């Protein structure tokens, strides 16, 4: 449905000095077949100042790490164009295949690339509040816990299988959330946030289709959600992504940490903060938030299936967290 709102007209592409022979739908963008090679055509739904944050961030890190998407500029050298009231960008396609979280070798390629991305972005700064999340984690988790408590109350007066399953397991999730917040409050989290060597550009949307593998290297695309924050934020998200595919196998997580630590290793303080972040039941929070706020228009059975899968893995998650705590 979102792609129906795009404008695909020759007049727009002429601003880029492109001749487009075909526009192929690809997830939420179009793949353009042009006389200048394959490009991605994307509508921008956030403020232009944030688009420039992404462009400037990628320009900054590309001096040391260039395996990221790049912009195809207009004839006037602009990174975007406004056409009929909407803003669009054209991006050069990164060649390769989508990474797989089921492939241990791919995961190591991704981890190494993530380490390089973080290292290349040390010193990057922004005054755009929406893109700088350094120091905001504890309050953010407290807000999420408050929302979970609200979802619990709403679920208590609704009569759905999803609500019943959520309520049945709620106390466990609440305990994990509270323990996460308490641990972070007693950690050196805020101290880390005052030292730029722990702060980097976070991709913040490390889905497998946003990581492209070419031979033995990983490339990153789609920085729409990128932020500046502690590097362990990205690492936490990445571990959570891989955990879903390996039933919270701690050894898989440990292999990620070992690969990442080959250069500029995580400090003991970072490991403790990472543990606190992993404790928070973010997957359950996101699912219940999407369910009760109708952010995702999935079928009831889809929501229920996803929640069942998460509850069935509670035991594996608990074992994983116990193992992780031992390395803190």
C-alpha positions as CSV (number, residue, x, y, z in Angstrom):
1,X,0.0,0.0,0.0
2,X,2.8,2.4,0.8
3,X,4.3,2.0,-2.6
4,X,1.0,3.2,-4.2
5,X,1.8,6.7,-2.7
6,X,5.0,7.0,-4.8
7,X,5.3,9.1,-7.9
8,X,7.0,7.4,-10.8
9,X,7.3,10.0,-13.5
10,X,10.0,10.8,-16.0
11,X,10.1,14.4,-15.0
12,X,11.2,13.4,-11.5
13,X,14.0,11.2,-12.8
14,X,15.2,13.8,-15.2
15,X,16.3,15.8,-12.1
16,X,18.8,13.0,-11.6
17,X,19.8,12.7,-15.2
18,X,18.5,9.2,-15.2
19,X,16.7,7.1,-17.8
20,X,14.6,4.5,-16.0
21,X,13.5,1.5,-18.0
22,X,11.7,-0.3,-15.2
23,X,10.7,0.2,-11.6
24,X,10.4,-3.0,-9.6
25,X,8.7,-3.1,-6.1
26,X,11.2,-4.2,-3.4
27,X,9.8,-4.2,0.1
28,X,9.0,-0.6,0.9
29,X,11.1,0.9,-2.0
30,X,11.5,0.6,-5.8
31,X,14.4,-1.0,-7.5
32,X,15.1,1.1,-10.6
33,X,16.7,-0.3,-13.7
34,X,18.5,2.7,-15.2
35,X,21.1,3.7,-17.8
36,X,23.4,4.4,-14.8
37,X,22.9,0.9,-13.2
38,X,20.5,-0.3,-10.6
39,X,19.3,2.2,-8.0
40,X,16.8,2.2,-5.1
41,X,14.1,4.9,-5.1
42,X,12.8,5.8,-1.7
43,X,10.2,8.2,-0.3
44,X,11.3,10.0,2.8
45,X,8.8,10.3,5.6
46,X,10.9,12.1,8.2
47,X,12.2,15.7,8.4
48,X,14.9,16.7,6.0
49,X,17.2,17.7,8.9
50,X,17.2,14.0,9.8
51,X,18.0,13.0,6.2
52,X,21.1,15.2,6.4
53,X,22.0,13.6,9.7
54,X,22.1,10.3,7.9
55,X,24.0,11.6,5.0
56,X,26.5,13.5,7.1
57,X,27.0,10.5,9.4
58,X,27.7,8.2,6.5
59,X,30.1,10.7,5.0
60,X,31.9,10.9,8.3
61,X,32.3,7.1,8.8
62,X,33.1,6.5,5.1
63,X,36.6,7.8,5.6
64,X,37.3,4.7,7.6
65,X,34.5,2.3,6.7
66,X,32.9,2.6,3.3
67,X,30.7,-0.5,3.2
68,X,27.5,1.5,3.6
69,X,24.8,2.8,1.2
70,X,25.6,5.9,-0.8
71,X,23.3,8.6,-2.3
72,X,22.9,9.2,-6.0
73,X,22.7,12.9,-6.3
74,X,20.6,15.2,-8.5
75,X,22.0,17.3,-11.3
76,X,22.4,20.1,-8.8
77,X,24.3,17.9,-6.4
78,X,21.4,17.5,-3.9
79,X,20.9,14.3,-1.9
80,X,17.1,14.5,-2.3
81,X,14.4,16.1,-4.5
82,X,11.0,17.4,-3.7
83,X,8.4,16.4,-6.2
84,X,4.7,17.2,-6.0
85,X,4.9,17.7,-2.2
86,X,6.9,14.6,-1.4
87,X,10.6,14.1,-0.7
88,X,12.5,11.3,-2.5
89,X,16.0,10.0,-2.6
90,X,17.8,7.7,-5.0
91,X,20.4,5.3,-3.6
92,X,23.1,3.3,-5.3
93,X,22.4,-0.4,-5.0
94,X,24.8,-2.4,-2.9
95,X,25.6,-5.6,-4.7
96,X,25.4,-9.0,-2.9
97,X,22.9,-11.1,-1.1
98,X,20.9,-10.5,2.1
99,X,22.6,-11.8,5.2
100,X,21.1,-14.8,7.1
101,X,20.8,-15.1,10.8
102,X,20.6,-18.8,10.3
103,X,24.2,-18.9,9.0
104,X,26.9,-18.7,11.7
105,X,29.5,-17.6,9.1
106,X,27.2,-14.7,8.0
107,X,26.8,-13.7,11.6
108,X,30.5,-13.4,12.1
109,X,30.8,-11.3,8.9
110,X,28.0,-9.0,10.3
111,X,29.6,-8.8,13.7
112,X,33.0,-7.8,12.2
113,X,31.3,-5.1,10.1
114,X,29.4,-3.8,13.0
115,X,32.6,-3.5,15.0
116,X,34.2,-1.5,12.1
117,X,31.1,0.7,11.7
118,X,31.1,1.6,15.4
119,X,34.9,2.2,15.4
120,X,34.7,4.5,12.3
121,X,31.9,6.6,13.9
122,X,33.6,7.5,17.2
123,X,33.5,11.3,17.7
124,X,30.3,11.7,15.6
125,X,28.0,14.2,17.1
126,X,24.6,15.7,16.4
127,X,22.3,18.3,18.1
128,X,19.2,16.7,16.6
129,X,17.4,15.4,19.7
130,X,15.5,12.7,17.9
131,X,18.7,11.2,16.7
132,X,20.8,11.4,19.9
133,X,19.7,8.8,22.4
134,X,22.8,8.9,24.6
135,X,21.8,8.8,28.2
136,X,18.1,8.3,27.5
137,X,17.9,4.5,28.0
138,X,16.8,4.2,31.6
139,X,14.0,6.7,31.2
140,X,13.0,5.0,28.0
141,X,12.7,1.6,29.7
142,X,10.8,3.1,32.6
143,X,8.3,4.4,30.0
144,X,8.0,1.0,28.3
145,X,7.4,-0.6,31.7
146,X,4.6,1.8,32.4
147,X,3.0,1.0,29.0
148,X,3.3,-2.7,29.8
149,X,1.5,-2.1,33.0
150,X,-1.2,-0.3,31.0
151,X,-1.4,-3.2,28.5
152,X,-1.9,-5.6,31.4
153,X,-4.9,-3.6,32.7
154,X,-6.4,-3.4,29.2
155,X,-5.8,-7.1,28.7
156,X,-7.5,-7.9,32.0
157,X,-10.8,-6.5,30.6
158,X,-10.6,-8.0,27.1
159,X,-11.5,-11.5,26.2
160,X,-8.9,-12.6,23.6
161,X,-6.5,-15.5,23.6
162,X,-3.7,-13.1,23.1
163,X,-4.6,-11.1,26.2
164,X,-5.0,-14.2,28.3
165,X,-1.6,-15.5,27.3
166,X,0.0,-12.1,27.9
167,X,-1.6,-11.8,31.4
168,X,-0.6,-15.4,32.3
169,X,3.1,-14.5,31.7
170,X,3.0,-10.9,32.7
171,X,4.6,-11.1,36.1
172,X,7.7,-12.7,34.7
173,X,8.0,-10.0,32.1
174,X,7.4,-7.3,34.7
175,X,10.1,-8.8,37.0
176,X,12.6,-8.9,34.1
177,X,11.8,-5.3,33.2
178,X,12.2,-4.1,36.8
179,X,15.5,-6.0,37.3
180,X,16.8,-4.5,34.0
181,X,16.1,-1.0,35.1
182,X,17.5,-1.5,38.6
183,X,20.7,-3.0,37.2
184,X,21.2,-0.2,34.8
185,X,20.6,2.4,37.5
186,X,23.3,0.8,39.7
187,X,25.7,0.4,36.8
188,X,28.1,2.9,35.2
189,X,25.7,3.5,32.4
190,X,25.6,7.3,32.7
191,X,29.4,7.4,33.2
192,X,29.8,5.5,29.9
193,X,27.5,8.0,28.2
194,X,30.0,10.8,29.1
195,X,32.9,9.1,27.3
196,X,32.9,9.4,23.5
197,X,35.0,6.2,23.0
198,X,31.9,4.2,24.0
199,X,29.5,6.2,21.8
200,X,29.0,5.5,18.1
201,X,26.5,5.6,15.2
202,X,24.0,2.9,15.8
203,X,22.3,1.4,12.8
204,X,19.3,0.6,15.0
205,X,17.5,-1.6,12.5
206,X,19.7,-4.6,12.0
207,X,17.2,-6.8,10.2
208,X,18.9,-9.4,8.0
209,X,17.7,-7.7,4.8
210,X,19.5,-4.5,5.9
211,X,22.8,-6.3,5.9
212,X,24.2,-7.3,2.5
213,X,26.9,-10.0,2.2
214,X,29.4,-9.8,-0.7
215,X,32.0,-12.5,-0.7
216,X,33.3,-12.4,2.9
217,X,32.3,-8.8,3.8
218,X,29.1,-7.3,5.2
219,X,27.6,-4.0,4.0
220,X,24.9,-2.0,5.7
221,X,21.9,-0.3,4.0
222,X,18.8,1.5,5.2
223,X,20.0,3.9,8.0
224,X,16.5,5.5,8.4
225,X,16.4,4.6,12.1
226,X,20.0,5.3,12.9
227,X,20.9,7.1,16.1
228,X,23.9,8.1,18.2
229,X,24.1,6.1,21.4
230,X,26.3,3.7,23.3
231,X,27.6,1.0,20.9
232,X,26.2,-1.7,23.2
233,X,22.7,-0.5,22.1
234,X,23.4,-1.8,18.6
235,X,25.1,-5.0,20.0
236,X,22.1,-5.7,22.2
237,X,19.7,-5.4,19.2
238,X,21.9,-7.6,17.1
239,X,22.2,-10.3,19.8
240,X,18.4,-10.2,20.2
241,X,17.9,-10.7,16.4
242,X,20.2,-13.7,16.4
243,X,18.8,-15.2,19.6
244,X,15.4,-15.6,17.9
245,X,16.9,-18.1,15.5
246,X,19.0,-20.1,17.9
247,X,16.7,-20.6,20.9
248,X,18.9,-18.3,23.0
249,X,22.0,-20.4,22.6
250,X,24.6,-18.6,24.8
251,X,27.5,-20.0,22.8
252,X,26.2,-18.2,19.7
253,X,26.1,-15.0,21.6
254,X,29.6,-15.6,23.0
255,X,30.9,-16.1,19.5
256,X,29.5,-12.7,18.6
257,X,31.2,-11.1,21.6
258,X,34.5,-12.8,20.8
259,X,34.4,-11.6,17.2
260,X,33.5,-8.1,18.2
261,X,36.2,-8.0,20.9
262,X,39.0,-8.7,18.4
263,X,39.5,-5.0,18.2
264,X,38.6,-2.3,20.8
265,X,37.1,-4.8,23.1
266,X,34.0,-4.1,25.2
267,X,34.9,-3.0,28.7
268,X,33.5,-4.8,31.8
269,X,31.3,-1.8,32.4
270,X,29.9,-2.1,28.9
271,X,29.2,-5.8,29.4
272,X,27.2,-5.2,32.5
273,X,25.2,-2.5,30.8
274,X,24.7,-4.9,27.9
275,X,23.4,-7.5,30.3
276,X,21.0,-5.0,31.8
277,X,19.7,-4.2,28.3
278,X,19.3,-7.8,27.3
279,X,17.3,-8.4,30.5
280,X,14.5,-6.1,29.4
281,X,11.8,-8.2,27.5
282,X,11.8,-5.9,24.5
283,X,10.4,-8.4,22.1
284,X,7.3,-9.0,24.2
285,X,7.0,-5.2,24.8
286,X,7.1,-4.5,21.1
287,X,4.6,-7.2,20.3
288,X,2.1,-6.2,22.9
289,X,2.5,-2.6,22.0
290,X,1.7,-3.3,18.4
291,X,-1.3,-5.4,19.5
292,X,-2.9,-3.0,21.9
293,X,-2.2,0.2,20.0
294,X,-3.0,-1.4,16.6
295,X,0.3,-0.2,15.1
296,X,0.4,-3.4,13.1
297,X,-2.7,-4.6,11.3
298,X,-1.9,-8.3,11.6
299,X,-4.5,-10.9,12.0
300,X,-5.3,-12.0,15.6
301,X,-3.9,-15.4,15.0
302,X,-0.6,-13.9,13.8
303,X,-0.2,-11.9,17.0
304,X,-1.1,-15.0,19.1
305,X,1.3,-17.2,17.2
306,X,4.2,-14.8,17.8
307,X,3.4,-14.5,21.5
308,X,3.1,-18.3,21.9
309,X,6.5,-18.6,20.3
310,X,8.0,-16.2,22.7
311,X,6.5,-17.8,25.8
312,X,7.6,-21.2,24.7
313,X,11.1,-19.9,24.6
314,X,10.9,-18.3,28.1
315,X,12.9,-21.2,29.6
316,X,15.7,-20.9,27.0
317,X,15.8,-17.1,27.5
318,X,16.2,-17.6,31.3
319,X,19.1,-20.0,30.8
320,X,20.7,-17.6,28.4
321,X,20.4,-14.7,30.8
322,X,21.8,-16.7,33.7
323,X,24.8,-17.7,31.5
324,X,25.3,-14.1,30.4
325,X,25.3,-12.9,34.0
326,X,28.3,-15.1,34.7
327,X,30.5,-13.1,32.4
328,X,29.6,-9.7,33.9
